[in-house]
Amino acid sequence: MKVTVVRPGELGEPELARWRELQRALPALDNPFLSIEFTLALGRLRSYVHVAVIEDGGKVVGFLPFERHAFGIGKPLGSWLTTCHGLISVPDLDIPAREILRACGLSVFDFDHMVAGQPTWAAHESAVRPVPMMDLTGGFDAYIDQVRTNSPKNYKTVRYKERKFAREHGDIRLEWCATGPESMRILTNWKSDQYRRTGRVDRFAQPWIVELIDEMHACDAPSFGGVLTMLYAGDTPVAGHFGLRTHHTLVGWFPAYDPEFARYSPGIMHHLHMAEQAASHGLGQVDMGKGGREYKAWLKNDEIHVSEGRVSRPSAAAAVHWIGRTPVNKARNIVVDRPSLYRLADRLLKGFGRVRTSLQPESVEKEPSGVR
């Protein structure tokens, strides 16, 4: 096999068509973060984004979008910003991972949301984790019947809160594919506030991420697009979400809500309305992303899997990277795998966020509650 490394913008029309053909052929690759449109957008914004083009007998059999950082440190495309990565390839492509690393000039390659079971990475997987899904292929009514059966108390509570919310603030409605930039700014402001309030890094403090989101928001092709949804109580926006879609799958990315209305659980309310609209627009599933909150456990009626792992070639850079990253990853996995530790870590981060916000001038902190 031959591996050639190029910048995304250097791919020609035959390569772009081949990428789309390979992605459509495998259901496991039906994720917008694996779409060529997302790779091209990141390539325009980040100089460290590259694509490995894999050929066998003169025919392209796979693509690997990746990031190449200093000292040969490799990361999947979007790394900490995305929830899925992998080889876009023919079924069961088995090219040794170290062969790809050598061709790409990489010493090490870490991954934590790899499409599970790809032969190239399978030997290097350290963990395989479930991703909760909302399966809408049977229609929204069939999906809701499953949710009501699996979690009757939770479902009843959310619908009670929705009726109360409507009585006190106006009819509840969801806008699908909101196009106005003002709606996006409302959502990102909520999300930035949530990041600060919960002790996380504010992703929207980086201008290139804002630019990426705006570019994705403007995309609306049959096989790829950005979907901004906004939930209203009367004329007041109360919760929203921005994600990406293929022709079949909507992937969760940036959900947020106005904490003023947290007592009504607008986040879960929004997810149910979003699922209903997704089904009505012909989408078959909503990917809620691995890990995180308890609400995903009762909203899901299916799951897929992603893997975590590490590949390296003998080098000083790989050794230093192992020393710096492996203990941190192991500690993180211990916390993620134990709900009691996860809740404790979440509370500690929120406490840090409250302290940090209180030190900022003229800040008014609201006590967080609700589902996210």
ZIHU-V405947 format. One line per field, one symbol per residue. phi: phi as a letter, one per 40 degrees, with the letter a starting at -180 (. if undefined). psi: psi as a letter, one per 40 degrees, with the letter a starting at -180 (. if undefined). A space follows every 50 residues. Layout:
# ZIHU-V405947
phi = ???
psi = ???
This chain:
# ZIHU-V405947
phi = .bbbbbcdccccdcccccdccccccbdcccaccccccccccccccbcccb bcbbbbggbcbabbcabbbdggcbbcdgfccbbaaiccacdgdbbdcccc dcccgbcaacabbcdcgcdcbdcbcbabbcbcbbcbccgcccccdccccc bcccccccccccccdcccbhdcabccfcbccccccccccdccccdccbgc ccccccdccccccccccccabdbaacbbbbcbbgbbcbaaababbbcbbb bcbbcaacccbdccfcccdccccccccdcccgcbabccgcggcccccccc baabbbbbiababdacccccccccbccccccccccccbdccccccccccc cccccccccccfcbcbccagbb
psi = ihhhhiideehidddddddddddddhdeeghdeeiddddddddddheehi hhhhihfehheiihhihhaiffhiiihebeeiehiahhiihfhghhdddd dddefidihiiefihiehddedeeheihiihhihhedeiddddddddddd gdddddddddddddddddeiihihhhfhehdddddddddddddddddeei hhdeehdddddddddddehgidehiihhihhihbehhdiihhiiiaedhh hicgiiihededeefdddddddddddddddeeieihheiiabiddddedi eiiaiiiiahhiihidddddddddddddddddddddehdddddddddddd ddddddddeiifihhihiaae.
